[in-house]
Amino acid sequence: MGGFLLFQQPSGQPVGLGTLEFRDGKGRITDTQTDAGNLLLTWSARSGKTSGANYDVKDGHGHIPPGWRVVFERAVLTGAQKDSSSGSGRTKKIKQGGYVRWKQDDETDVANRYTAYLYDASKDKDYGIGEPDAISFKFQTEVVAPSRAANRSEIQIHPDGKKDGTAGCIGIQTFRDCVSIKFILKRYNALKLKTEVQ
């Protein structure tokens, strides 16, 4: 099995919506152009925050640096990366984590969405919808030489929990896309990732 991931980061503001693609790796390179092969799957993703600096500024919250990386799973979510909850029954509250996507966030009918990125069972609407269907994961990326880290480390692929961008990671935007990309990343272990700025 072959293939690789291609993330296309829009130029301009770091938080611009980009695409993460799964390519079959059967392209060709010539003197004048590169063919990335056939597109198998595509997902909507963001990298960086609106307030982000250039991609090569350490801790600058800009987008992921261009170049090649290898991707592997990191299973343990920490701190604010995961959901937190308190109470039980009608007093239960669940606060959405930064690396967690809830299916309810993507509902087109507002009656099926919570009022915020918080489940509050004391509210009849939230209680009627029920507790969130959640997906969470993080896959680490490591630079492949001769690409450079550009002063950036700990860049990952994970759900963009509140769709407010990332600190430079690739944040997947919808619950459905999160399910799909997690399956691909687990099945095709150690995929390579190429990042380009459009």
Buried (B, 14 or more C-beta within 10 A) or exposed (E): EEBBBBBBBBEEBBBBEBBBBBBBBEEEEEEEEEEBBEEEBBBBBBBBBEEBBEBBBEEBBBBBBBBBBBBEBBEEBEEEBBBEEEEEEEEBBBBBBBBBBBBBBBBEEEEEBBEEBEBBBEBEEBBEBEBBEBBBBBBBBEBEEEBEBBEBEEBBBBBBBBBEBBBBBBBBBBBBBBBBBBEBBEEBEEBBBBBEBE
